[in-house]
Amino acid sequence: MKLINSYSIQKKLRLTFLLLWSSSVVITTWVAFTLTDHVAGVSLDRILKDDALALASQVHWDGENPKFGVDIKTADSMIFDSLSTSHFSVITKAGEVIAGDFETKRLNINLTHPLSEPVFFDLSSMPNPMRVVGVTFQNVSKDRFVWVFVAEPQSKRTKISRELASAIFLPALCLTFIVVPLIFLGIRVGLEPANAISLAVSKRGIDDLSPIGLEQVPDELKGVIGHINDLLLRLQEAIAHERRFISDAAHQLRTPVAGIKLLSDDLARTYKADPAQAPDAEVLEQLQAVATRAAHLVKQLLNLARTDRSGQEEETHFALAEVLESVFIVWRDVIKLSGKHLNMSVLPMGLQGVSLRGNATLLGEAIGNLLDNAMRYGGDQIELTVQFDKELVNVKVFDNGVGLSEQEISNVMTPFWRGPGSHHVEGAGLGLSIASNVVRKMGGSIVIASRPSVLGTEVSIALPMQTTH
């Protein structure tokens, strides 16, 4: 037994949500740490610069010589930070250290040129990486200046940025334990209408093909339910058609089967009364005629059922000339034996290179049915004509009989329908129904014309063609 893979929309939605949620958590974490690093760096750089400016404000000039106005302890208190120990140096342009203990040898800077804006350095190669800011402080005449450097460990910045990121990320992570269950519950509640529809359909009887009501159906499912209702309607029509077909077939078979039984019973009684007596020739002839009619009816019924199975027949490309040639050869002799004449003409071009797509056998039987009808009910002259109109090929069967009325033309393609004057002629009333089904499945159309537009009856089949020149 072949196992069917189960597929749950609820599971699919949950997995999709978890994937999106986990992806958003990763992205949010990365963004949080990146932004907090940047924000913390900008804020701490501003504080570091303010520390340097505060120390620079303590420098005064004694003539041409700069003096630092506070002692080291006071200066350390001005740049004090509880998270890390900061360092500073006040240096002249000649490289002389006025105050502080910070080594500036690692700084790649020209001390002889003052700067209008603070400059920042990262000393990552040190055992304890540092962040350094340098500012220049000039005397009133601006011909003398000193450098003030303040440095702090980068570990302080890392710690602060991690604390900020945690303050942003951890509450969102904790919120997951509330949001995820609520969303799962929302998915379950949101899919309840679909589950209700599934339950309602499963409780239906096998013969209940009524449409599913759309009152309680969500908008997202109305399209699907609408298509299902269309399928149910077509299924109702197909079942009704099959039932009519079976009923009509049983009705049509009842007469020949009853005739075969009656005649066989007559032969059996005659044989039982006198086994040596030869069978009645008239009874045998009638039995043969009834059996032939029954066999023809069964064949037509099978062909009609075969053409009704939409999409189940194999379609191929085939040459129209081969089909018409085989049909003409068979029916030319049959029609000749009936005392009538069949002629075939092709206008305005030959059939060389003309191909169709469909079932060649069924098309041959359909054209044969048209010729059979013309022979049984039409005049003594029958014509099989092929004409071309743009991308269509028209196969026409014409006879010079009395023709059909408008009422008869409207009913002639109905299965088992036979005209008022055709009861004395053998037939099942299925030929045109079979031909119509075949032509329709090949993407074509069939048209019947009769007097006064034509001098008899003309049945025209229009089919899309493909040229292979």
C-alpha positions, -999 to 999 in steps of 0.1 A, spaced: 0 0 0 14 34 -10 18 58 18 7 94 13 29 121 28 10 141 54 10 178 50 -2 201 78 -7 239 72 -6 244 109 29 228 112 40 246 81 30 279 95 47 271 129 79 261 112 78 291 90 72 314 120 100 298 140 124 302 111 115 338 107 116 344 144 150 328 148 163 347 118 150 380 132 166 372 166 200 366 149 197 398 129 184 418 158 213 406 180 238 416 154 222 450 148 219 456 186 256 448 193 267 468 162 246 499 171 255 498 208 292 496 199 288 526 177 266 546 201 288 537 231 320 546 211 306 580 201 294 589 236 326 578 253 347 596 227 328 628 236 334 622 273 371 615 266 374 647 246 357 667 274 383 652 298 411 664 276 396 699 272 391 701 310 428 693 316 438 717 288 419 745 306 444 741 335 473 750 313 485 787 316 514 805 301 543 820 320 557 841 292 566 816 266 566 786 289 534 766 295 526 757 332 501 730 344 480 746 371 470 716 392 488 687 408 487 651 395 462 640 422 438 668 412 443 661 375 435 624 381 404 632 399 392 654 369 394 623 346 384 597 372 363 568 360 351 540 383 351 515 355 388 519 345 419 539 352 425 567 328 459 582 319 470 616 306 500 636 295 506 673 288 534 677 263 550 706 245 556 707 208 592 698 215 581 666 232 587 677 268 563 662 293 548 688 316 525 665 335 511 630 334 524 595 329 510 584 296 536 573 271 530 589 237 558 571 218 533 547 202 513 575 188 519 582 151 515 620 153 536 651 145 538 671 177 551 703 159 518 710 142 487 721 161 453 708 152 420 726 152 400 695 161 406 667 186 423 635 171 415 600 183 438 569 182 433 532 189 464 515 204 454 479 199 489 465 198 494 472 235 489 445 262 459 466 274 444 482 243 437 519 248 416 546 232 434 580 231 423 615 223 447 644 216 439 681 217 461 712 212 459 742 235 475 775 223 485 807 242 467 839 235 491 850 207 487 815 193 525 812 187 529 786 214 508 755 221 509 722 241 494 688 235 470 672 260 465 634 256 439 614 276 438 576 273 414 550 287 412 511 283 390 499 255 377 472 278 356 499 294 339 505 260 333 468 254 317 464 288 294 493 284 283 483 248 276 447 260 255 461 288 236 483 265 230 454 240 219 431 268 195 457 280 179 458 245 182 422 236 174 402 268 139 417 273 131 409 236 144 373 241 123 369 273 93 382 254 97 351 231 83 329 258 51 349 257 48 358 221 56 324 205 29 305 224 4 333 217 12 332 180 9 294 179 -24 297 196 -34 323 170 -24 300 142 -45 272 157 -75 295 162 -71 310 127 -72 276 111 -103 264 129 -126 274 100 -106 252 77 -108 223 101 -146 229 105 -150 228 67 -129 196 65 -150 180 93 -183 190 76 -172 175 43 -160 143 59 -194 138 75 -212 140 42 -227 109 26 -212 94 -5 -242 107 -26 -242 142 -12 -228 164 -40 -245 196 -29 -223 228 -29 -204 237 2 -219 269 18 -196 300 17 -212 318 47 -186 307 73 -157 303 49 -127 328 53 -119 350 23 -86 331 18 -105 298 12 -135 310 -8 -116 306 -41 -107 270 -32 -142 262 -20 -156 279 -51 -135 256 -73 -146 226 -53 -182 236 -57 -176 238 -95 -161 203 -94 -191 190 -74 -215 205 -100 -196 190 -129 -195 157 -110 -233 159 -105 -237 165 -143 -213 136 -151 -231 112 -128 -265 123 -142 -251 119 -178 -238 84 -169 -272 74 -154 -290 87 -185 -266 68 -207 -271 36 -188 -308 40 -189 -309 48 -226 -285 20 -234 -306 -5 -214 -337 8 -232 -321 5 -267 -307 -30 -259 -340 -43 -246 -356 -47 -280 -328 -66 -299 -321 -88 -268 -358 -96 -265 -359 -103 -303 -329 -126 -300 -345 -145 -271 -378 -148 -289 -363 -161 -321 -339 -185 -303 -368 -198 -283 -387 -204 -315 -358 -224 -329 -355 -244 -297 -392 -253 -298 -389 -264 -334 -359 -285 -327 -375 -301 -296 -406 -310 -316 -387 -325 -345 -349 -327 -342 -346 -339 -378 -364 -309 -392 -342 -282 -407 -343 -247 -390 -367 -222 -405 -347 -201 -429 -369 -170 -423 -364 -173 -385 -326 -177 -390 -325 -146 -412 -344 -126 -387 -322 -138 -359 -291 -129 -379 -306 -94 -386 -314 -88 -349 -280 -101 -337 -263 -78 -363 -283 -48 -350 -274 -57 -314 -237 -60 -322 -238 -27 -341 -256 -10 -311 -231 -24 -286 -202 -11 -308 -218 23 -310 -224 24 -272 -188 15 -266 -176 42 -290 -198 67 -273 -185 58 -238 -150 59 -252 -154 94 -265 -170 105 -233 -139 97 -213 -124 132 -215 -86 133 -215 -81 95 -212 -74 88 -249 -39 91 -261 -34 121 -285 -8 120 -313 0 139 -345 -13 120 -376 -16 127 -413 -52 136 -424 -46 120 -458 -41 85 -443 -73 87 -422 -94 99 -452 -79 73 -475 -87 44 -452 -122 57 -445 -129 62 -483 -117 27 -492 -139 10 -466 -171 31 -472 -168 33 -510 -175 -4 -514 -201 -4 -486 -220 25 -501 -218 10 -536 -234 -23 -523 -263 -2 -510 -269 11 -545 -254 46 -539 -223 64 -550 -195 80 -529 -171 106 -544 -142 124 -526 -127 157 -535 -100 180 -520 -101 217 -525 -82 240 -530 -49 222 -521 -39 187 -516 -35 169 -483 3 166 -485 19 178 -453 -14 184 -434 -15 169 -399 -39 170 -370 -35 163 -333 -59 138 -316 -69 102 -319 -67 91 -356 -89 60 -350 -117 79 -333 -117 105 -361 -119 78 -387 -149 63 -369 -165 97 -366 -162 104 -403 -174 68 -409 -205 75 -388 -213 106 -410 -210 85 -442 -231 58 -426 -259 83 -418 -257 97 -453 -260 62 -467 -289 52 -445 -310 84 -445 -297 105 -474 -299 105 -512 -280 83 -537 -251 108 -543 -227 112 -514 -196 135 -514 -167 135 -490 -150 169 -495 -120 185 -478 -115 223 -479 -91 246 -461 -98 280 -444 -67 297 -429 -56 273 -401 -87 251 -402 -94 220 -423 -131 213 -431 -141 178 -437 -177 178 -452 -201 149 -459 -229 159 -483 -259 139 -496 -286 149 -519 -315 136 -498 -347 153 -487 -328 172 -459 -336 179 -423 -359 205 -407 -347 230 -382 -362 210 -353 -345 178 -365 -311 196 -368 -314 208 -332 -321 173 -320 -299 152 -343 -268 152 -321 -288 140 -290 -278 104 -281 -304 78 -292 -325 104 -311 -339 93 -344 -360 112 -369 -397 104 -374 -391 87 -407 -361 66 -397 -377 38 -377 -378 15 -407 -340 20 -410 -315 2 -388 -296 24 -365 -291 35 -328 -291 73 -331 -255 75 -318 -235 83 -349 -236 121 -347 -232 121 -309 -199 101 -313 -187 123 -341 -195 155 -320 -176 142 -290 -145 133 -311 -145 167 -329 -149 186 -296 -120 168 -280 -98 177 -310 -106 214 -305 -129 215 -335 -166 221 -342 -193 204 -362 -221 221 -381 -251 207 -399 -268 225 -428 -298 214 -449 -324 227 -472 -329 254 -484 -292 266 -478 -279 233 -494 -297 209 -518 -297 180 -493 -278 177 -460 -242 187 -453 -223 179 -421 -191 199 -418 -163 191 -394 -138 220 -388 -105 210 -371 -73 230 -364 -45 217 -386 -7 218 -386 13 219 -418 46 201 -419 60 215 -452 
